[in-house]
Amino acid sequence: MSNEKIAAVTLGTDGPLVGVQGLGCMGMSHAYGPTDEAEARATLEHALERGVTLFDTADIYGFGRNEEFLAPFVTAHRDEITLATKFAIVRREDDPSYQEIRNDRDYVRQSIEGSLRRLGVDHVDLYYMHRRDVDVPIEETVGAMAELVTEGKVKHLGLSEVSGTELRAAHGVHPIAAVQSEWSLFSRDVEEGVVAAARELGVTFVPYSPLGRGFLTGAFVHADQELAEDDWRRTQPRFTGDNAAANAALLEPVRGIAEERGVTLAQVALAWVHQRSRVHDLAVVPIPGTRKRSRLDENLAAADLTLDAAELAALEPIASRVTGGRYADMTFTAVGRD
């Protein structure tokens, strides 16, 4: 198991140095089926040893339980890590179909207090608006978030699933350090607007689900047949029915490159995401999630894998051929808002 540290990059224009690959922590205790808690905690420790310093969670993951899961690790390494969490999505445990988005000032303040309590800290390094409520001016929401910076409860601000226009408006109220959205071989809609805005403003782009929630690794094809009953991916259109088989066929160029290079599908897919930094001239810090140390090392190796022009050309058409949305309900994403 490797202990070589990955390179680092500045978060935003004046934020902390973070590893060029972060760790999405949602799946350690939420959404993706049963967890080996001991291995997940060992993975957190190993990630830090390898130079991963950006650890990402949200108040809605497991209704706060993911933040609680991270708390002992955060407490033990508070000065070594950049801790990111999010607010805005409201759900009910007794009603899985319920979802509301809140960006109002009262909810911003209520949410940070809950996250600080669950995480066992007095401040969060990076605080994201998780989703956008279009009925609340983004200037109002970011203004409320900026108050938390003044009070020392938050160090830097981030936004998730916003358009380029929304990012510019928010940045006019308070500097935005990071913008987060799905960005992968299967999901490239961000390239139509928010990527250019991030480059213009010096905002770091943090791609979530850079491995297509595991689909790009070849780990499964039909989520509704192969994954655990409580695995959230069973609800996503891309991974079920006819869409699943059609999308699995799109992985052939990825598989061919992996075989030629002697690497894994995951490493090819992640290398492609890392190279968006050079293609679009902005800082890019993907946050693939994993609960295993071996997978963590596999993912980190992708940061040093450079795909050549022919390989990039072979991968270029994939996103345009994907069938099915990345969510069953795309209402709460930035698609169509620019």
Helices and strands as residue ranges (DSSP letters): E 8-10, E 17-19, E 23-24, G 26-28, H 37-49, E 54-56, H 65-76, E 82-87, E 89-92, E 95-101, H 105-119, E 124-129, H 138-150, E 154-160, H 164-171, E 176-182, G 189-192, H 194-201, E 204-208, G 212-217, H 223-226, G 232-235, G 237-239, H 241-249, H 252-261, H 265-274, H 276-280, H 293-301, G 302-304, H 309-315, H 318-321, G 330-332
